[in-house]
Every structure is written in structure tokens, then in C-alpha cells.
Amino acid sequence: MRNIAKPKKEKYIEEFNKDKNFIWTMKKDWYDIDHIYLKQHPDFYAFKVFSSIARRIL
């Protein structure tokens, strides 16, 4: 499995060292990108599967 966070942590090592919560700054950006992708691709298979599970649970 590929670790996608490691290159970012290496690139922003100073920020990580200064702020232990910096990962949440990065994750917010990732989540925003995910939301944009899903809005643009509503038929994305994995999204449809997980959405149907969530509807059954809730």
C-alpha cells in the first residue's frame, strides 16, 4: 500500500514540527478536493456503494 501522507510530511516538515495539528490543515484540503470530485462525478462507483450503505444505516 502506498503512503500518500509521507511525501507531504517530508515537504512540510517545518510546519509539522511547529504545529502538531498541521495534519488537519492538510486533511481539510484533501477533504475539500474529495467533495469537489464527488460533486463532479456523482456516478463514482465506490461513492454510490458507501452512500447506499449510509442510507440503510441512518
N, C-alpha and C positions, 0 to 999 in steps of 0.2 A: 504494500500500500504506500502511496506517495504522500509525503508530509507537505502540505501546501503552506503551512504556517512558518516552517523553518526559514525559507528564503526571506520572508518578510521580517522575521525576528532578527536575522542577520543584517538586513538592510537598515533596520531601525533600532539597532542595539542600544544606542544612547537614550532614545525615548523609553525603551523598556526598562533600562537601568534607572532612569529618573522617576518613572511612574509605573508602579506595578499593575495599575488598571489600564495601561495603554492598550492592552489586547482588546478591550471593549470598544475603544475608538476604532480600531481596525475592523472588529466584527460588525460594528454598526454599518460601516461602508460595505462589507460583504453582504449583510442582510438587505441593504438598500438595493444593491445590484441584483440580488436574488428576486426581490419583489418586482423590479423592472422587467427582468427576464420572464417571470411568470405572467405578468400582465400582457407582455408581447407574445407569449406562447401558451395560451390557455389550454391547448391540447397536449401539452407535455405529459407523456405517459405517467411518469412517477408522481407528478403533481396530482393527476386525476386519481391515481390509486390511493394516495395518502388522504386526499380530500374526501374520498368516499368513505374511508375508514373513520375519519374525524366526524363526519356527519352521522355515522351509525353510533358512535360513542356518545356524542353530545345529543 
